[in-house]
Amino acid sequence: MVQQLIAFTLASLLIIIVPGPDMALLLRNAARGGQRVARHTVAGIMTGNVILGTAAAFGLTILLMASTTLYHVVRIAGGLYLVWLGVQSIRSVWLQRHSAAAENDPSQGRQEVRKVTATHHGFREGLLSNLLNPKVAIFYLSLFPQFNLNPLSPLIQHVVLAGCFCLLAAAWYVIVLAILGRIEQLLRKPAFNQTLGLVTGDVLVGLGGWVLARR
């Protein structure tokens, strides 16, 4: 059992650390709203992980795999949502650069950034980004059966694996938030902030397009 848990931990860490939609969204929100919005985004992402992990443990995500229609509905909704988030990020940068008020009064520009960010709830975005990604549910279904924690029952095994994955993901995001806190002054610089907004916006649009294009 110990060897199986170690192997599962290594596989989970690889999946968690590799950047994806959740990380792109977190960086985008950190640039736009600072630590407060970043923390709420992580809370949303982790809530999504807990929901999907619980669903996988009780076999509910099998419905997603069994129903082609349901899978494509979630896939299309998730892809469109990522594209929308990316477009909003790029649009926000464009408004900052071309707003006459921001050009004439830098403080007004910062107020506009805070105002825009306040209307985008980090928790909701993180939650939807996680839940609307069918690949996350499929990951739970494909990874869990590869590990055998005998003599535990299948249900308890899945609960343990889901709990381990969520704990590892939470630990990773704590580290990421600590790093973002260290570079918060850098994130507040308009040039860096706008560059990061454009990059993460492009990444989100690209990921959304990739999700929509895949079958």
C-alpha positions in Angstrom: 0.0 0.0 0.0 2.8 2.4 0.9 4.5 1.8 -2.5 1.2 2.4 -4.3 0.6 5.7 -2.4 4.1 6.9 -3.2 3.6 6.1 -6.9 0.2 7.9 -6.8 1.8 10.9 -5.1 4.5 11.2 -7.7 1.9 10.9 -10.5 -0.4 13.5 -8.9 2.4 16.0 -8.3 3.3 15.8 -12.0 -0.3 16.5 -13.0 -0.7 19.2 -10.5 2.5 21.1 -11.2 2.2 21.1 -15.0 0.5 24.4 -15.9 -3.1 24.3 -17.2 -6.2 26.4 -17.3 -6.4 26.7 -13.5 -2.9 28.1 -13.2 -3.4 30.5 -16.1 -6.6 31.8 -14.4 -4.8 32.2 -11.1 -2.0 34.2 -12.6 -4.5 36.4 -14.5 -6.5 37.1 -11.3 -3.4 37.7 -9.2 -2.3 40.3 -11.8 -5.7 42.0 -11.8 -6.7 41.8 -8.2 -3.7 40.9 -6.1 -3.5 38.4 -3.3 -7.1 38.7 -2.2 -8.5 37.7 -5.5 -5.8 35.1 -6.0 -6.8 33.4 -2.7 -10.4 33.4 -3.6 -9.5 31.8 -7.0 -7.5 29.1 -5.3 -10.5 28.5 -3.0 -12.7 28.0 -6.0 -10.3 25.7 -7.7 -9.9 23.5 -4.6 -13.7 23.4 -4.1 -14.0 22.1 -7.6 -11.3 19.5 -6.9 -13.1 18.3 -3.8 -16.4 18.1 -5.7 -15.0 16.1 -8.6 -12.9 14.0 -6.3 -16.0 13.1 -4.2 -18.0 12.4 -7.4 -15.2 10.2 -8.7 -15.0 8.3 -5.4 -18.8 7.5 -5.5 -18.7 6.7 -9.2 -20.8 9.7 -10.3 -18.2 10.9 -12.9 -18.7 7.6 -14.8 -21.9 9.3 -16.1 -19.6 11.8 -17.9 -17.7 9.0 -19.6 -20.8 7.0 -20.4 -22.8 9.8 -22.0 -21.2 11.2 -25.1 -23.7 14.0 -25.2 -23.1 15.1 -21.6 -19.3 15.0 -22.2 -19.5 17.2 -25.2 -21.9 19.6 -23.4 -19.4 20.0 -20.6 -16.5 20.2 -23.0 -18.1 23.0 -25.1 -19.2 24.9 -22.1 -15.7 24.7 -20.5 -14.0 25.7 -23.7 -16.3 28.7 -24.3 -15.8 29.7 -20.7 -12.0 29.7 -21.0 -12.2 31.7 -24.2 -14.5 34.2 -22.5 -12.1 34.6 -19.6 -9.1 35.1 -21.9 -11.0 37.7 -24.0 -12.0 39.5 -20.8 -8.4 39.6 -19.7 -7.1 41.0 -23.1 -10.0 43.5 -23.2 -9.1 44.7 -19.7 -5.5 45.4 -20.8 -6.8 47.2 -23.9 -9.0 49.4 -21.8 -6.1 50.3 -19.5 -3.9 51.2 -22.4 -6.5 53.2 -24.3 -8.6 54.8 -21.6 -8.2 58.5 -21.7 -8.9 58.8 -18.0 -6.0 56.4 -17.3 -3.7 58.3 -19.5 -4.5 61.7 -17.9 -4.7 60.4 -14.3 -2.7 57.2 -13.4 -4.5 56.8 -10.1 -7.8 56.8 -12.1 -6.4 54.0 -14.1 -5.6 51.9 -11.0 -9.1 52.6 -9.7 -10.5 51.2 -13.0 -8.4 48.1 -12.6 -9.7 47.5 -9.1 -13.3 48.2 -10.3 -13.0 45.7 -13.1 -11.4 43.1 -10.8 -14.1 43.6 -8.2 -16.8 42.5 -10.7 -15.0 39.2 -11.4 -15.4 36.9 -8.4 -12.2 34.8 -8.1 -14.0 32.0 -6.3 -16.6 31.6 -8.9 -14.1 31.7 -11.8 -11.9 29.1 -10.1 -14.8 26.8 -9.4 -16.3 27.0 -12.9 -12.9 26.6 -14.5 -12.3 23.4 -12.6 -15.8 21.9 -12.9 -16.2 22.7 -16.6 -13.0 20.9 -17.5 -14.1 17.3 -18.5 -10.4 16.3 -18.6 -10.3 16.7 -14.8 -13.1 14.2 -14.3 -11.6 11.9 -16.8 -8.3 12.2 -15.0 -9.9 10.9 -11.8 -11.5 8.0 -13.6 -8.3 7.0 -15.5 -5.8 7.5 -12.6 -7.7 6.0 -9.6 -8.1 2.4 -11.1 -4.3 2.2 -11.7 -3.6 2.0 -7.9 -4.6 -0.8 -5.6 -4.7 -0.1 -1.8 -5.7 -3.5 -0.6 -7.1 -4.5 1.8 -9.3 -1.3 1.6 -12.6 -1.5 -0.2 -12.8 0.2 -3.6 -14.9 3.1 -2.2 -12.4 3.7 0.6 -9.5 3.5 -1.8 -11.0 6.2 -4.0 -11.8 8.4 -1.0 -8.2 8.1 0.2 -6.8 8.8 -3.3 -9.1 11.8 -3.8 -8.1 13.1 -0.3 -4.4 12.7 -1.1 -4.8 14.5 -4.4 -6.6 17.4 -2.9 -4.1 17.7 -0.1 -1.2 17.8 -2.6 -3.0 20.3 -4.8 -3.7 22.5 -1.8 0.0 22.4 -0.7 1.0 23.3 -4.2 -1.3 26.3 -4.4 -0.1 27.5 -0.9 3.4 27.6 -2.4 2.2 29.4 -5.5 0.3 32.0 -3.4 3.5 32.5 -1.3 5.5 33.2 -4.4 2.8 35.6 -5.8 2.9 37.4 -2.4 6.6 37.9 -2.7 6.3 39.4 -6.2 3.2 41.4 -5.5 5.0 44.7 -6.0 6.1 43.5 -9.4 2.6 42.5 -10.2 1.4 46.0 -9.4 3.7 47.6 -12.0 1.5 48.6 -15.0 3.9 47.3 -17.7 4.3 43.9 -16.0 0.7 43.7 -15.1 -0.5 44.4 -18.6 2.1 42.0 -20.1 1.0 39.2 -17.8 -2.7 40.0 -18.5 -2.1 39.6 -22.3 0.0 36.4 -21.9 -2.5 34.7 -19.6 -5.4 36.0 -21.7 -3.8 34.5 -24.8 -3.1 31.2 -23.0 -6.7 31.0 -21.8 -8.1 31.6 -25.3 -5.7 29.0 -26.7 -6.6 26.4 -24.1 -10.3 27.1 -24.6 -9.8 26.7 -28.4 -7.9 23.5 -27.8 -10.7 22.1 -25.6 -13.3 23.0 -28.2 -11.3 21.5 -31.0 -10.7 18.1 -29.3 -13.1 15.2 -29.5 
